[in-house]
Amino acid sequence: MKTPNDSPRLPRLRFPEFQNAGEWEVKRLGEVLVESRIRSEENDPRKRITVRLNQKGVQKREYRGTEAEDATIFFKRRKGQFIYGKQNLHKGAFGIIPDELDGFESSQDIPAFDFNSGYDPYYFVYYLGQEKIYTNLEKLSTGTGSKRIHPKEFLQVEFLFPSLPEQQKIAACLSSLDEVIAGEREKLALLQQHKKGLLQQLFPQEGETVPRLRFPEFQNAEEWEVKRLGDILAVESSDLALNKLELKTTGYAVYGADGIVGYIDDFQQKEPYISIVKDGSGVGRLNLCKAQTSILGTLSALKTKDEKKYNLVWAYYLLNTVNFSSYVKGAGIPHIYYSDYKHHQIAVANPAEQQKIAACLSSLDDLIAAQTEKIELLEQHKKGLVQGVFPMGNGELRMENG
């Protein structure tokens, strides 16, 4: 692929065999799609379709066993059809019906469409899947209360289409990349599951003093010593408020509930520490924070009271085995207090075993971080590829006679 010209109907990247194929054609979606309205005679609540937000695909709706028959009309859906949610099309609720949902049903609030010949379903979904395209469709929503995007308006929208072979080439390229990303996500999930299992085995279960899995050199070591969290960890607070900080792009990091929120010119903590969210959303969430950083006032900083006896990294993984939900207070904004959870009983290994456990889990976290970064790079590559294989001038909402 190489860069052609700046025509709004030509992509910047084009496969060699299509370099001289000319500009893409503008097509009204009414020429591309035909709404399917075949009524279902089954009305089976076990065979219902739902469409997830954020382009998460089409799937079987969970059956709870409480659905009662009503006057709602349901329509039979077929594999390969395009389907979307009227209320959430602009939020990425669309996709292609997979083979396993062939013959399932949806109401008129989730319309489905057959493709006319000459149009590739997956090219269509990738084109629509550009954020600048589907989010712009909110302008089509009508009604009071819960607004909807109806097929009549949707089918007036105009998209750009190359020849069918070029559509198929683009779809195959992006599909293959999606398969790679999906494979890497599976690897990440396996690593995370492995870590979860290790956490359960490398630390004693509640009420026990010996872990179920021990490194060979500690097989005959003594039982872990029963203590309370307050015996090994001290707490420090912060008075930093996000709305009063002048955050910068460089400097000393400030941690919030979801990680680093920005940078300032000074720091609160000289040494590494553990942050725990004590107020609001994400209460109880933990993070292992670097030295020379700070935390917002909605977090607390936890430090070991004796570095020789208690390894900070080991303590971080230990805290990941604690169920802090039992210490949450507050009906509106949730809170947890050190004064409560400091009494939580734990079992403490000797320093050498702590170090071994910390090193094992840290190395696994390094693998997880590297795998996460790999996925992010692949997603960035896909984003750039999508921007290249579709024309630059395709973001404006185009409608026939509009």
C-alpha positions as a printed NumPy array, in Angstrom:
array([[  0.   ,   0.   ,   0.   ],
       [  1.163,   3.544,  -0.637],
       [ -0.057,   7.115,  -0.332],
       [ -2.083,   8.44 ,  -3.295],
       [ -3.55 ,  11.94 ,  -3.543],
       [ -5.677,  14.046,  -1.198],
       [ -9.041,  13.424,  -2.871],
       [-11.855,  13.174,  -0.28 ],
       [-13.038,  10.055,  -2.117],
       [ -9.692,   8.274,  -2.117],
       [ -7.926,   6.636,   0.851],
       [ -4.361,   7.568,   1.73 ],
       [ -3.419,   3.88 ,   1.784],
       [ -4.492,   1.609,  -1.03 ],
       [ -3.578,  -1.942,  -1.965],
       [ -1.369,  -2.105,  -5.086],
       [ -3.971,  -3.819,  -7.25 ],
       [ -6.41 ,  -0.94 ,  -6.663],
       [ -4.039,   2.008,  -7.139],
       [ -5.64 ,   2.957, -10.447],
       [ -9.196,   1.922,  -9.613],
       [-10.48 ,   5.485,  -9.357],
       [-12.482,   7.296,  -6.713],
       [-14.903,   5.591,  -4.375],
       [-18.624,   6.005,  -4.994],
       [-21.121,   7.703,  -2.71 ],
       [-24.002,   5.367,  -1.915],
       [-27.156,   6.004,   0.053],
       [-27.576,   3.221,   2.614],
       [-31.016,   2.534,   1.181],
       [-29.149,   1.224,  -1.88 ],
       [-26.974,  -0.991,   0.299],
       [-29.352,  -2.344,   2.946],
       [-32.882,  -3.735,   2.978],
       [-34.673,  -3.929,   6.321],
       [-35.752,  -7.448,   7.255],
       [-39.209,  -7.652,   8.824],
       [-40.006, -11.371,   8.859],
       [-42.169, -11.956,  11.907],
       [-41.225, -14.734,  14.274],
       [-43.89 , -17.306,  15.012],
       [-41.999, -18.694,  18.014],
       [-41.817, -15.68 ,  20.357],
       [-39.222, -17.617,  22.352],
       [-37.559, -15.553,  25.142],
       [-34.657, -18.033,  25.105],
       [-33.78 , -16.969,  21.561],
       [-33.43 , -13.214,  21.848],
       [-30.625, -11.046,  20.516],
       [-28.965,  -8.076,  22.176],
       [-26.372,  -5.674,  20.757],
       [-23.624,  -4.5  ,  23.083],
       [-22.304,  -0.956,  23.291],
       [-18.853,   0.168,  22.111],
       [-18.738,  -2.263,  19.19 ],
       [-18.652,  -5.275,  21.503],
       [-20.764,  -7.268,  19.099],
       [-24.034,  -9.152,  18.859],
       [-24.846, -11.823,  21.404],
       [-27.605, -13.894,  22.934],
       [-29.588, -12.012,  25.548],
       [-29.42 , -13.586,  28.971],
       [-32.562, -15.518,  29.824],
       [-33.679, -14.995,  33.405],
       [-36.782, -17.173,  33.319],
       [-39.07 , -14.289,  34.282],
       [-40.003, -13.014,  30.82 ],
       [-43.73 , -13.105,  30.211],
       [-45.381, -13.211,  26.82 ],
       [-46.685,  -9.82 ,  25.777],
       [-47.931,  -8.012,  22.709],
       [-44.424,  -7.124,  21.489],
       [-43.794,  -8.25 ,  17.934],
       [-40.513, -10.071,  17.369],
       [-38.755, -10.613,  14.073],
       [-36.679, -13.527,  12.858],
       [-33.017, -12.667,  12.328],
       [-30.485, -14.378,  10.096],
       [-26.725, -14.81 ,  10.202],
       [-24.826, -12.211,   8.215],
       [-27.449,  -9.504,   8.672],
       [-26.486,  -6.063,   9.928],
       [-28.255,  -5.2  ,  13.184],
       [-28.277,  -2.183,  15.475],
       [-29.959,  -0.796,  18.591],
       [-32.139,   2.216,  17.817],
       [-31.338,   3.928,  21.114],
       [-27.598,   3.298,  21.069],
       [-26.407,   3.125,  17.468],
       [-24.346,   6.269,  18.084],
       [-22.762,   4.518,  21.085],
       [-21.457,   1.624,  19.036],
       [-24.427,  -0.764,  19.42 ],
       [-24.229,  -2.491,  16.043],
       [-22.715,  -5.513,  14.364],
       [-23.154,  -8.527,  12.111],
       [-25.291, -11.418,  13.376],
       [-22.963, -14.412,  13.893],
       [-23.711, -17.926,  12.654],
       [-24.658, -19.221,  16.103],
       [-27.507, -16.687,  16.397],
       [-29.123, -17.593,  13.09 ],
       [-32.881, -17.823,  13.633],
       [-32.876, -15.788,  16.843],
       [-35.27 , -12.885,  17.408],
       [-35.314,  -9.179,  18.177],
       [-37.996,  -6.519,  18.442],
       [-38.37 ,  -3.537,  16.141],
       [-36.134,  -1.581,  18.54 ],
       [-33.256,  -3.727,  17.258],
       [-33.789,  -3.733,  13.474],
       [-31.816,  -5.97 ,  11.119],
       [-30.934,  -5.584,   7.449],
       [-29.926,  -7.76 ,   4.521],
       [-27.169,  -6.585,   2.185],
       [-27.764,  -6.068,  -1.49 ],
       [-25.273,  -7.712,  -3.833],
       [-22.024,  -5.839,  -4.315],
       [-21.524,  -4.938,  -0.656],
       [-19.365,  -6.692,   1.924],
       [-20.953,  -6.806,   5.422],
       [-17.653,  -6.574,   7.274],
       [-16.369,  -3.688,   5.187],
       [-19.614,  -1.918,   6.062],
       [-19.172,  -2.51 ,   9.805],
       [-15.536,  -1.384,   9.748],
       [-16.534,   1.77 ,   7.878],
       [-19.377,   2.489,  10.297],
       [-17.084,   1.574,  13.199],
       [-14.981,   4.694,  12.755],
       [-15.746,   6.828,  15.801],
       [-16.217,   9.948,  13.705],
       [-18.896,   8.101,  11.719],
       [-21.115,   6.325,  14.228],
       [-21.01 ,   9.004,  16.95 ],
       [-22.148,  11.551,  14.372],
       [-25.331,   9.544,  13.812],
       [-26.766,  10.871,  17.074],
       [-27.973,  13.818,  14.989],
       [-30.521,  11.467,  13.422],
       [-32.184,  10.505,  16.718],
       [-35.771,  11.644,  17.193],
       [-38.526,  11.388,  19.776],
       [-39.073,  12.495,  23.34 ],
       [-37.511,  10.788,  26.336],
       [-35.467,   7.897,  24.954],
       [-34.59 ,   9.076,  21.463],
       [-34.159,   6.571,  18.67 ],
       [-32.485,   6.363,  15.282],
       [-35.08 ,   4.829,  12.994],
       [-34.303,   2.883,   9.803],
       [-36.035,   5.497,   7.645],
       [-33.486,   8.136,   8.664],
       [-30.545,   5.747,   8.853],
       [-31.09 ,   4.553,   5.285],
       [-30.834,   8.136,   4.013],
       [-27.211,   8.381,   5.184],
       [-24.511,   8.208,   2.512],
       [-21.278,   6.197,   2.809],
       [-18.334,   5.781,   0.454],
       [-17.805,   2.417,  -1.252],
       [-15.049,   1.093,  -3.506],
       [-15.568,  -1.975,  -5.698],
       [-16.59 ,  -5.211,  -3.974],
       [-13.102,  -6.778,  -4.354],
       [-11.534,  -3.741,  -2.674],
       [-14.165,  -3.819,   0.077],
       [-13.329,  -7.471,   0.686],
       [ -9.593,  -6.759,   0.719],
       [-10.011,  -4.016,   3.333],
       [-12.3  ,  -6.19 ,   5.459],
       [ -9.888,  -9.142,   5.282],
       [ -6.943,  -6.944,   6.273],
       [ -8.703,  -5.452,   9.293],
       [-10.25 ,  -8.8  ,  10.267],
       [ -6.848, -10.482,  10.316],
       [ -5.517,  -7.732,  12.565],
       [ -8.536,  -8.109,  14.846],
       [ -7.792, -11.834,  15.086],
       [ -4.227, -11.062,  16.153],
       [ -5.487,  -8.608,  18.784],
       [ -8.044, -11.144,  20.029],
       [ -5.292, -13.75 ,  20.34 ],
       [ -3.127, -11.375,  22.351],
       [ -6.096, -10.549,  24.578],
       [ -6.541, -14.249,  25.275],
       [ -2.888, -14.48 ,  26.297],
       [ -3.382, -11.512,  28.618],
       [ -6.469, -13.107,  30.163],
       [ -4.521, -16.328,  30.783],
       [ -1.706, -14.412,  32.483],
       [ -4.201, -12.565,  34.668],
       [ -5.948, -15.811,  35.547],
       [ -2.607, -17.413,  36.399],
       [ -1.784, -14.5  ,  38.691],
       [ -5.168, -14.787,  40.395],
       [ -4.53 , -18.472,  41.035],
       [ -1.046, -17.817,  42.403],
       [ -2.36 , -15.163,  44.784],
       [ -4.821, -17.684,  46.167],
       [ -2.132, -20.327,  46.635],
       [  0.938, -18.33 ,  47.703],
       [ -0.931, -16.751,  50.626],
       [ -2.723, -18.764,  53.339],
       [ -6.495, -18.939,  53.143],
       [ -8.491, -17.115,  55.804],
       [ -7.985, -18.8  ,  59.168],
       [ -4.916, -20.73 ,  57.954],
       [ -1.209, -20.1  ,  58.573],
       [  0.403, -22.119,  55.779],
       [ -0.035, -21.383,  52.054],
       [ -1.142, -24.201,  49.775],
       [  1.793, -23.586,  47.457],
       [  5.3  , -23.028,  48.795],
       [  8.658, -22.712,  47.104],
       [ 10.896, -25.784,  47.652],
       [ 13.277, -24.03 ,  50.03 ],
       [ 10.374, -23.17 ,  52.352],
       [  8.567, -26.511,  52.326],
       [  9.687, -27.283,  55.863],
       [  9.716, -23.707,  57.141],
       [  7.673, -22.589,  60.111],
       [  4.039, -21.557,  59.891],
       [  3.314, -17.938,  59.103],
       [  2.819, -15.66 ,  62.09 ],
       [ -0.672, -14.311,  62.762],
       [ -0.777, -10.524,  62.995],
       [ -3.06 ,  -7.616,  62.156],
       [ -2.635,  -5.245,  59.232],
       [ -2.026,  -2.427,  61.685],
       [  0.976,  -4.35 ,  63.043],
       [  2.831,  -4.209,  59.747],
       [  1.424,  -1.147,  57.936],
       [  1.242,   2.54 ,  58.835],
       [ -1.017,   5.015,  57.062],
       [ -0.471,   8.563,  55.799],
       [ -3.063,  10.923,  54.346],
       [ -2.966,  13.629,  51.684],
       [ -4.653,  17.011,  51.35 ],
       [ -4.241,  17.32 ,  47.577],
       [ -7.489,  18.115,  45.736],
       [ -7.645,  17.477,  42.005],
       [ -9.628,  20.647,  41.284],
       [ -7.006,  22.792,  43.021],
       [ -3.923,  21.36 ,  41.347],
       [ -2.183,  22.936,  38.377],
       [ -1.237,  19.703,  36.677],
       [  1.597,  19.558,  34.176],
       [  2.814,  17.061,  31.607],
       [  6.173,  16.565,  33.326],
       [  7.437,  16.616,  36.898],
       [  6.504,  14.435,  39.865],
       [  3.537,  12.104,  39.379],
       [  0.262,  12.417,  41.28 ],
       [ -1.798,   9.239,  41.68 ],
       [ -5.585,   9.099,  41.692],
       [ -8.013,   6.189,  41.865],
       [ -7.224,   5.092,  38.293],
       [ -3.489,   5.776,  38.275],
       [ -1.468,   8.864,  37.415],
       [ -3.644,  11.961,  36.903],
       [ -0.812,  14.376,  36.077],
       [  2.402,  15.918,  37.358],
       [  3.397,  18.681,  39.799],
       [  6.62 ,  20.398,  40.882],
       [  7.004,  18.637,  44.243],
       [  6.219,  15.309,  45.899],
       [  4.85 ,  13.99 ,  49.189],
       [  6.434,  10.548,  49.401],
       [ 10.198,  10.024,  49.252],
       [ 10.004,   6.213,  49.166],
       [  7.773,   3.686,  47.359],
       [  4.412,   3.001,  49.018],
       [  1.008,   1.401,  48.512],
       [ -1.972,   3.612,  47.709],
       [ -5.516,   2.611,  48.591],
       [ -8.664,   4.437,  47.499],
       [-10.5  ,   5.435,  50.675],
       [-13.308,   7.622,  49.308],
       [-15.665,   7.392,  46.356],
       [-15.726,   5.182,  43.298],
       [-13.166,   2.39 ,  43.354],
       [-12.921,   2.353,  47.143],
       [-10.4  ,  -0.283,  48.253],
       [ -8.491,  -0.214,  44.947],
       [ -4.749,  -0.697,  45.405],
       [ -1.702,   0.528,  43.548],
       [  2.027,   0.084,  44.096],
       [  3.37 ,   3.627,  43.752],
       [  6.868,   4.78 ,  42.943],
       [  9.098,   6.969,  45.103],
       [  8.97 ,  10.765,  44.797],
       [  5.273,  10.873,  43.972],
       [  2.034,  12.051,  45.611],
       [ -1.583,  10.954,  46.013],
       [ -4.895,  12.78 ,  45.957],
       [ -6.813,  13.276,  49.18 ],
       [ -9.252,  10.497,  48.253],
       [ -6.425,   7.984,  48.718],
       [ -4.292,   6.862,  51.648],
       [ -0.617,   5.896,  51.553],
       [  0.346,   2.648,  53.279],
       [  3.944,   1.902,  54.298],
       [  5.569,  -0.968,  56.136],
       [  6.487,  -0.182,  59.727],
       [  9.729,  -2.157,  59.564],
       [ 11.355,  -2.581,  56.143],
       [ 13.578,  -5.409,  57.4  ],
       [ 10.636,  -7.474,  58.619],
       [  7.995,  -6.581,  56.056],
       [  8.623,  -6.385,  52.332],
       [  6.528,  -3.594,  50.76 ],
       [  5.923,  -5.44 ,  47.483],
       [  4.906,  -8.598,  49.36 ],
       [  2.551,  -6.474,  51.489],
       [  0.985,  -5.08 ,  48.304],
       [  0.197,  -8.571,  47.038],
       [ -1.006,  -9.569,  50.497],
       [ -3.487,  -6.667,  50.44 ],
       [ -4.751,  -7.925,  47.089],
       [ -6.044, -11.001,  48.915],
       [ -8.01 ,  -8.931,  51.458],
       [-11.728,  -8.364,  50.881],
       [-12.077,  -4.686,  51.752],
       [-15.792,  -4.609,  50.887],
       [-16.633,  -5.703,  54.428],
       [-15.081,  -2.455,  55.698],
       [-16.931,  -0.092,  53.344],
       [-19.2  ,   2.478,  54.998],
       [-21.484,   5.205,  53.692],
       [-24.766,   4.968,  51.798],
       [-23.954,   7.742,  49.331],
       [-20.21 ,   8.125,  48.877],
       [-18.487,   4.927,  50.068],
       [-15.536,   5.132,  52.47 ],
       [-13.108,   2.76 ,  54.13 ],
       [-11.098,   3.715,  57.182],
       [ -7.687,   2.487,  58.279],
       [ -8.987,   2.556,  61.844],
       [-11.314,  -0.297,  60.841],
       [ -9.268,  -2.487,  58.518],
       [ -6.069,  -2.202,  60.57 ],
       [ -7.611,  -4.861,  62.829],
       [ -7.924,  -7.343,  59.952],
       [ -6.043, -10.546,  60.782],
       [ -3.364, -11.749,  58.386],
       [ -0.598, -14.337,  58.311],
       [  2.965, -13.082,  57.839],
       [  5.809, -15.064,  56.257],
       [  9.463, -14.72 ,  57.185],
       [ 11.381, -12.021,  55.243],
       [ 13.101, -14.505,  52.907],
       [  9.814, -16.105,  51.857],
       [  8.228, -12.678,  51.481],
       [ 11.015, -11.694,  49.091],
       [ 10.568, -14.86 ,  47.033],
       [  6.813, -14.357,  46.716],
       [  7.242, -10.676,  45.839],
       [  9.796, -11.498,  43.133],
       [  7.579, -14.21 ,  41.638],
       [  4.454, -12.068,  41.436],
       [  6.387,  -8.978,  40.313],
       [  7.867, -10.884,  37.383],
       [  4.372, -12.04 ,  36.44 ],
       [  3.106,  -8.463,  36.645],
       [  5.953,  -7.427,  34.344],
       [  4.734,  -9.995,  31.806],
       [  1.171,  -8.697,  32.162],
       [  2.341,  -5.107,  31.672],
       [  4.352,  -6.072,  28.584],
       [  1.384,  -7.971,  27.142],
       [ -0.923,  -5.028,  27.848],
       [  1.485,  -2.684,  26.078],
       [  1.663,  -5.057,  23.118],
       [ -2.125,  -4.97 ,  22.778],
       [ -2.172,  -1.177,  23.041],
       [  0.421,  -0.914,  20.264],
       [ -1.601,  -3.259,  18.056],
       [ -4.731,  -1.197,  18.681],
       [ -2.842,   1.985,  17.813],
       [ -1.637,   0.3  ,  14.633],
       [ -5.209,  -0.663,  13.772],
       [ -6.421,   2.874,  14.432],
       [ -3.795,   4.268,  12.075],
       [ -4.599,   1.626,   9.48 ],
       [ -8.317,   2.439,   9.626],
       [ -7.52 ,   6.119,   9.14 ],
       [ -5.433,   5.204,   6.113],
       [ -7.632,   2.682,   4.296],
       [-10.749,   4.876,   4.452],
       [-10.913,   8.292,   2.75 ],
       [-10.195,  11.316,   4.912],
       [-13.378,  13.081,   3.833],
       [-15.774,  10.478,   5.213],
       [-16.456,  11.885,   8.67 ],
       [-19.19 ,  14.36 ,   7.814],
       [-22.757,  13.101,   8.154],
       [-23.981,  12.934,   4.581],
       [-27.63 ,  12.446,   3.713],
       [-29.413,  12.355,   0.412],
       [-30.654,  15.84 ,  -0.368],
       [-29.162,  16.923,   2.969]])
